[in-house]
Structure formats: C-alpha cells, structure tokens
Amino acid sequence: MVGVAQRVSRRCLLQDKIGFCTWPRGRDVGQTAFVPRSAGHIKSLTKPMAINPDPDLDKLIRKAIRHKHLIRLVYQNKDRVVEPHDYGIHKGAIKFLAYQVRGSSTGKVPGWRWFEVGGISDAHLINETFPGNRPAPSGQHHQWDEIFMRVDPPA
C-alpha cells in the first residue's frame, strides 16, 4: 500500500489517507490495521487485519443487512443464526454486530454478538427475515472507526 510515512508508535508505520497502516518491517511486516488519524500516538495495535474482507462474504453481509435476512454461519466452531445489524471497522478490525437468535454460543441466546469477519466460515443467507434494528440495551450504539452499513428500522 502506498501511503504517507507517519510515526504512530515506536515502529514507523505507513499510513494512507483513509487511515490504514502497514508495518514495513519486523514480525508484522505486510500486516495492515486501521488507525483513526485522530488516534495520534498509539503505543501498540493488538490485531493487524486484512484491509479487504472476502468479497463474497462482504456481499453476503451487505445483502443480508439491506434485505433484513438472517445469516447462518460458523464462528469459533459454533453454528449460529444471526440478524446482522451493523457492519464496519471496530477497534481496527472488520466486524459486524449481530443479534444471535439460534444456535450454539458461549453466551446466552438470544443475545448480541460481535463477529470478526475473518473468523467466519460457511456463511449463507437463509430464507427468513427480521423486522429491522433492535433497541440497544444501553440506549446507545457502539463507537465504530468506520461504519459500512447499518440495518434500517422496522417498516
């Protein structure tokens, strides 16, 4: 990635105009992460990520949000059925926030779950829809580095 050299931590990162940084050397060479320009000096970034998610999975998530379709997927070796609500970059990783309605989980079902897109497998739309966004338990949405898409309210 071509970018503007900028010292963001003790290691020099290459940062483009959007905010994606690439490690030019060291053990993370070639890895990329999103660093908001407002972050200024950052001591460390915990999880470098791929800039571009799998294009088929990206299309599937966007289509599911747009048409309010449930997604069946495997995440952390657990089969899950979810309502996708928000999709974007959160804390430097491409994720989506979903309400899990069925399937296995380490937490209570139904309930809200974060999914790192890189950890998802066997995802497909199922022929079942949901009404739209749900109220957040706290009454507030999470802070995203960048939001790609958010589900519409019920019609």
Buried (B, 14 or more C-beta within 10 A) or exposed (E): EEBEEEEBBEBBBBBBEEBBBBBBEEEBEEBBBBBEEEBEEBEEBEEBBEBEBBEEBBEBBBEBBEEBBBBBBBBEEEEBBBBBBBBBBBBBBBBBBBBBBBBEBEEEBBEBBBBBBBEBEEBEBEEBEBEEBBEEEEEEEBEBBEBBBBBEEEE
